[in-house]
Amino acid sequence: MSRSNSRETRRTPKDGTPGPWHWRWAGGVLVVVVLLGAVCATPVVDSDLWFHLAYARQMLSTGSLVSDHTAFSWTPADNAVIYCAWIAQLLLLGLHALGGLTAIFAFRYAVFAAVLGSWLGFAWRLRVLTHPITALAATLALLMSTGAVFIKPQLGSFALMTAVVLLCAWIQRQGGTAGRWVFAIPVLMVVWVNTHGGFVVGLLYLFAFAAGEQLNAWLAPSQALSPTVRRGLFLAVALSVAALFLTPYWARYPLQFFSVELPAIDLKAVRDYDSIFAATQRPLHFVEYGAAALLLLAAAWTPRLTRAEVDWRLVVTNVVFGGLYAYYVRLTFFWAPVLFVTVVTLLADRRGWLWPATTARARALGVATLAGTVALSAFAIRSQAATPVVGSWMGFGNGYWNPEEEADYLAEHFPVERLGNDYNSGGYLMWRLGPRSKVFMDARYFPYRSWFQEYLTLESGAGIESVLKKYPTDVWCVSLHLPRAVAWFRGSPDWTPAFYGASAAVFVRRGTALPGGRLQSGERLGDIRNLYQAIVVLAYAFDVRDLEGAERVVRGMEARFAGPMERPIVAGARTALDGLAAHGRGDHGTAVRLLSQIADAYKGAPAAALAESAIAESARLWQAGDDGAALQMAMAATRAAPQAPVALYNAGAIGWWTSRSGANAPAWRPQLEAFTRIAAPQGQALAAAVDAAIRMLNGQTAVRPFVLTPR
C-alpha cells in the first residue's frame, strides 16, 4: 500500500463521511449559531402581536374560541372572514402573562433553535452534518427565514412547515420502513389549521410532494416509494384536507377559501403582499438570498442531472416554493426548509463532485465554503444592524409602530370610548386601551374591507376631512410615518397637537383643555434606537417648535449613532437644532449660516425659519447700506421659501435697485411678477408693496425701495 493510499484510508471514517472537516465544521457551526442569535434579535416590529393578544383576551372573557372581529372597533366591521389562530393566540397570551415580552422573545429563540436543530439533525441522519456545505445551506435557509421572526402566529407556521417537510423527507429516504409515519401528517395539519392560516401553504407542499411522487412512479421508478407507501401518502394528503374541518368553525372555515376574495387593490397597500422585487423590500435582500439559493441548488443537482437520476419530488416542491418565495414576501420563509432538505438530500449522494476524492480538494472546498458562510452571515448581520427596517432596530423591545407612551398618555388624560388612529398603530392601542376604548382601524384589515380604500385616502391626506366628517371623534393618534396625515392635522384649525412620543402624535379638538396647559412629549425621545425614526421624530419636534423635545432627540442621536455613515447625519441634526434656536432668539445671521448648511436635508420648520431669518437679515443689511449682502440674503430667502411673498418682494426690489447701479445682479423681474400674483389677492396687508412692485416693473420710479420684514 502506498503512502497516499494509507493516508486516504485514515482520512475516511467507517460511515463513508469524508473526515478533514473538523475545524471548518466547528467554524461553520459557530457562524450559524451567531447568525441565529442575530436574526432573532429584533423587537416587536409590527402591531400584529397585540391584536392577537386582544383576541386571546376576548376568548378568555367570553369562554368561546370563536372570535368576534367587530368587538374591537367603533367603525364598520364584519365577521365575514374567519381568522382561526386560537392555539397561537392563547399560547402568546400565556407567555405574555408569564414573563411579558421577555418570555415571548425567548419563545421565538426556542422556535428558531428547534427548527435549526431539526434541520441539522436531519443532516446528521443522512451523515452529511460535518460537510461544510451543510453549514452554508443552513446559513442561507436561516436568512431566507427572516420573514418568520415577526412575533405572531406565523412562527407556528414556520415550525410546522419544517416538521411536515422533514417528515416527508424522512419517508422519502426510508421508503417502506417509514410507511406508518405518513399518518402523522394529518395530525400535524389539525394543529396547524388551528394555529395559523399558513396551513394552506403546507397543503400546497403536500400536493406538490405527492405530484412529484407520482411523476417518480412514471418517470423515475428507482426514486419512487413502494406502491403501499405511495397509497398511504395519498391517503394522508386526503386526511390533511379533511383536517380543515376540525376547527371551532367547522365547515365554514374551509369553505371561505372558495367564497371570500380579497380585492387586489387592497392588497397593494399591504407590504406583506409585495414581491421580493418591490422597492420597499429590497433592503431585506431576499432577491440576493434567492439567487444564492438557486446557485446552491444548481451545484448540488449537477451530478444527478448528468446521470439522469432526477427525484421529481425535489424538483416540483422547489419549483413551487421558489415561485412563492418570489411572489409574496410574506411567503419567503416557507421555501427555507424545502431548500435545506433538498441540498442535504442531494449532498448525501457521495458519488457527486461535492464529496472530493482527495484531501487537497476536500481542504480547498472546506475553506472556500466556510469563507462563503462567514461572508454571507457577516453581510446579513451588518445589513440588519446598519439598515434596520422602518420602526425596528437590532435588539429587543416594542417597535415604533406601537405607540407605547402615546397610549399611556391617552389612558391617563383622554380615556375616550371612540379613538381615532391609523392602520399600523391600531393593534397596540386595541390591546393597551381596550376593551373600554375602541379603535378606528387596525392592521387586521379583513374586518374593514368594505371601506379600506376610503381609509387609504386618510393616509394620503387627500380625503381626511370627508373621512373625519363621516366617522367623528375627538381624539386622534397618528403615526409620525404618515407625514401627509400628520401635516393635515397640524394645519387644521379644528385640531391641536397635545402629545407626541417616539412613534406617533396625539391631536385633540381645538378648544380642548390640554393637561399642563401645553403640548407634551414622551420621556423616551432621548432613547430612539433607529436613526431614521429619530429623524422623523425630530422633524415633528421642529414643526411644533418644541426645541426642548428636539434637544432630547438630538442628544440621544449623538450618544447612540457614532458610525462613519451616521456621524454626518447626527451632525446635521445638531446644526438644524442650533439654527432653530438661533432663529428663536433673534440671532438671524447665525440662523442663516447654520440652517443654510442643512437646507437640502430638512424642510418644514427649518426651511421656514431659514426664510424668516434670511428676510430679517436682508432688511437689516439693506438698512445698513450693505446692498450686496442684503441681496444675497434675499436670494437665500427665496431658495428656502420660493412662494413666500415677503421673500419674493425683497429679492426683486433689492435686485432691481442693484441692477440700476450697473452691478451684476440676478434677474429681478420674475421675482416681482411672482410677488404681485401671490400678494395681490391678500388685500391691504401687502398693498403698499404691491404698488411699489408694479411701479418698479413699469419703470415708474427711481427711488430706493423699502423692504419688508418677516410678519
Buried (B, 14 or more C-beta within 10 A) or exposed (E): EEEEEEEBEEEEEEEEBBEBBEEBBEBBBBBBEBBBEBBBBBBBBBBBBBBBBBBBBBBEEEEEBBBBBBBBBBBEBEBEBBBBBBBBBBBBBEBBEEEEBEBBBBBBBEBBBBBBEBBBEBBEBBBBBBBBBBBBBBBBBBBBBBBBBBBBBBBBBBBBBBBBBBBBBBBBBBEEEBBEBBEBBBEBBBBBBBBBBBBBBBBBBBBBBBBBBBBBBEEBEEBBBEEEBBEBBBBBBEBBBEBBBBBBBEEBBBBBEEEEEBEEEBEEBBBBBBBBEEEEBEEBBBBBBBEBBEEBBEBBBEBBEEEEBBBBBBBBBBEBBBEBBBBBBBBBBBBBBBBBBBBBBBBBBBEBEBBBEEBEEBBEBBEEBBBBBBEBBEEBBEBBBEEBBBBBBBEBBBBBBBBBBBBBBBBEBBEBEBBBBBBBBBBBBBBBBBEEBBBBBBBBBBBBBEBBBBBBBBBEBEBBBEBBEEBEBBBBBBBBBBBEBBBBBBEBEEBBBBBBBBBBBBBBBEEBEBEEEEBBBBEBBBBBBBBBBBBBBBBBBBBBBBBEBBBBBBBBBBEBBEEEEBEEBBBBBBBBBBBBBBBEEEBBBBBBBBBBBBBEBBEBBBBBBBBBBBBBBBBBBBEEEBBEBBBBBBBBBBBBBEEBBBBBBBBBBBBBBBBEEEEEBBEBEEBBBBBBEBBBEEEEEBEEBBEBBBBBBEEEBEEEBBBBEBE
